[in-house]
Amino acid sequence: MTKELTLSIDAMGGDSAPQMTVEGVDLALDMLPHVRVRLYGDEKLIAPLIAQGSNRLAERVVLVHTDDVVTNDEKPSIALRSGRNSSMRLAINAVRDGEADGVVSAGNTGALMAMAKFVMHTLPGIDRPAIATVLPTRRGQTVMLDLGANIECDVDNLVQFAVMGEAFARKVLGLEKPTIGLLNVGVEGAKGNEAVKGASLILQETHLPIEFYGFVEGDDIGKGTVDVIVTDGFTGNVALKTAEGTARLITSLLRDALTSGPMAKLGALLAKPALMAFKEKFDPRVHNGAMFLGLNGICVKSHGGTDAFGFANAIKVAAVLVGNNINDEIKHDFDELHAEISSGDDASADAPVDAPVDTAVNE
């Protein structure tokens, strides 16, 4: 029997909130009978939506009123100072206070990251959280991180991302031994900046059960060459937005081609099952929901422009992460990594040193 869990939801986050978020919660509760929800937002706007929804909302949702909302254009530093009673902050606080097992928001990404890191803190051994999500590939699915939380990263950050991404792929995607790749401008060892090359050396030498593939390039993302792709937030965000834009372009061009004339429309009708499968494969709503890996709590970011179906999938991601105890797995792997580093330091300290002979004493 699946263990019951509670998720806190920022009902006011997203371009079409709160209608989109309430409808998304309704769909999610239908998919996840073991989940209950704490919904944070403006009661005057949300209560009528709950009344119009299914009985699931009335039975399994607790509405917590707040007047304050973090806007999409609000700077993270300002949101952190002035948004203490906002729907976003109170939803995050619920995880810290043990009232919820995870939080989901479609609101301001920077503000969500700043608040979540301030309230939850990071797991032991992790300097910075990373945004991770699952992307469709020719082979199936690939985990990619960081997608925008950290514009600049050093060697330690990239190694930490690799450890977290590997644990994510193992626990969430069910892969026994996920392969890890570092995104680079080439696969040759001499290419890339110092952070990428330094991280590669550490990942090659670690005794953790990590299957390090090496460097991968941009076209390897869609190929599914590796199960986990690690990069800095600047590069990851550009790569993600480029992939999303390319998918929309292909879909648009295909639609135009299939509606260009009577014969094209007939062909589209005959190919409808295949086209529907193609659409589902590249539907960003199906893959909506990015986790802030490395926080001492489950925090999932939904795309702000998604609809109810997409938001429901983000809620599902949070439920899966909680159910798979992802943070326990990450903590276990970092304990092993630190033990390995400490062991290496001790070995260096105990190694014999060819010190110069003190001739005065010998004489």
Secondary structure as GFF3:
##gff-version 3
##sequence-region A 1 363
A	DSSP	beta_strand	5	10	.	.	.	ID=ss1
A	DSSP	alpha_helix	19	31	.	.	.	ID=ss2
A	DSSP	beta_strand	35	41	.	.	.	ID=ss3
A	DSSP	alpha_helix	43	52	.	.	.	ID=ss4
A	DSSP	alpha_helix	55	60	.	.	.	ID=ss5
A	DSSP	beta_strand	61	65	.	.	.	ID=ss6
A	DSSP	alpha_helix	76	82	.	.	.	ID=ss7
A	DSSP	alpha_helix	87	96	.	.	.	ID=ss8
A	DSSP	beta_strand	102	105	.	.	.	ID=ss9
A	DSSP	alpha_helix	109	120	.	.	.	ID=ss10
A	DSSP	beta_strand	130	136	.	.	.	ID=ss11
A	DSSP	beta_strand	141	145	.	.	.	ID=ss12
A	DSSP	alpha_helix	155	172	.	.	.	ID=ss13
A	DSSP	beta_strand	179	183	.	.	.	ID=ss14
A	DSSP	alpha_helix	194	205	.	.	.	ID=ss15
A	DSSP	beta_strand	211	216	.	.	.	ID=ss16
A	DSSP	alpha_helix	219	223	.	.	.	ID=ss17
A	DSSP	beta_strand	228	230	.	.	.	ID=ss18
A	DSSP	alpha_helix	233	258	.	.	.	ID=ss19
A	DSSP	alpha_helix	262	270	.	.	.	ID=ss20
A	DSSP	alpha_helix	272	281	.	.	.	ID=ss21
A	DSSP	beta_strand	290	293	.	.	.	ID=ss22
A	DSSP	beta_strand	298	301	.	.	.	ID=ss23
A	DSSP	alpha_helix	308	323	.	.	.	ID=ss24
A	DSSP	alpha_helix	326	350	.	.	.	ID=ss25
A	DSSP	alpha_helix	359	362	.	.	.	ID=ss26
###
